[in-house]
């Protein structure tokens, strides 16, 4: 039986972060509401020369280490932080990475679910073309606005993974529980730089979607809650995923322990909400922070995108997976970041590119290999650092 899944997985986030205790003090809020109520500790902050393209390219560069880029015949980029209404941001990424011209590139959008859509579309393609490989990138910058209730649930990140018929990390099973419903819990019109969100309603819909997806998945697969050794959830903030797992356990008349989910939270606690990327950063966190061998263990995955589309599916961790993780790279990246104060955070947040396409040069900040260098004639300009 052919196996299809993830051969390589990596993520990238900004080199700057804000401590949420400092944000709470500045906003006159009890820090426990952020650190305990939300479960978040740090929030990644993008400088002016970092955007979803640079986040994506930096994460993909790491994921492609040791893989011939000419083997990538399709790249699917998921985001809800798009930079152009026509041109897919993946075209810029394709150029920065130097991928083959014989590579299909498409941008996907459905809130935070789009990364999961990229995974499933990529798996379908690989099943029909097992000699080829697909690069899926989920990249986002979560913005709710200064002094808003959603401010502590901001963040940024990109996750990239290569799908192939030689999956060294995870193979995915065919059963999928899917739920779609027209709701207005979170959205961002074209005229707004920040999202509109009804937090309590979104939490309610997230949990209802989880129940519907689980029932559909269970009917198709016949599997029980206890057939899944670990779980990964979409992570708008950590407490949301904890509530989701508690709800799923109760729905199945089971008790659960933190072991089932906590290791998947470790990285997201340090970078905040990454929208489409959060589920896959959670997977990287699970694999890289679990000491025991997870080989041949089943993991349940839940992806939720406001608006809404949601999906529950499962995968099997592959033998020898630890040899192919990017643990050292990820930990070094997170540990080497620069802590910003409120002044720099607010300066970064309010920085805007010119809206008239005029020539504009962006001063260099601390970024990865790729950075946004400026604007000229309505064109975004990127450079590869030496």
Secondary structure as UniProt FT lines:
FT   STRAND          5..12
FT   STRAND          16..19
FT   HELIX           20..27
FT   HELIX           32..35
FT   TURN            36..38
FT   STRAND          42..45
FT   TURN            48..49
FT   HELIX           52..63
FT   TURN            64..66
FT   HELIX           69..71
FT   STRAND          72..78
FT   HELIX           89..97
FT   STRAND          104..108
FT   HELIX           111..113
FT   HELIX           114..128
FT   TURN            130..131
FT   STRAND          133..142
FT   TURN            146..147
FT   TURN            149..150
FT   HELIX           151..153
FT   STRAND          155..164
FT   STRAND          170..172
FT   STRAND          177..180
FT   STRAND          186..187
FT   TURN            190..191
FT   STRAND          196..197
FT   HELIX           199..221
FT   HELIX           225..227
FT   STRAND          230..233
FT   HELIX           238..251
FT   TURN            252..253
FT   HELIX           258..260
FT   HELIX           262..264
FT   HELIX           266..271
FT   HELIX           275..277
FT   HELIX           278..289
FT   TURN            295..296
FT   STRAND          298..305
FT   TURN            306..308
FT   STRAND          309..317
FT   TURN            319..320
FT   HELIX           321..324
FT   HELIX           327..335
FT   STRAND          338..339
FT   HELIX           342..350
FT   STRAND          360..361
FT   STRAND          370..376
FT   TURN            377..378
FT   STRAND          379..384
//
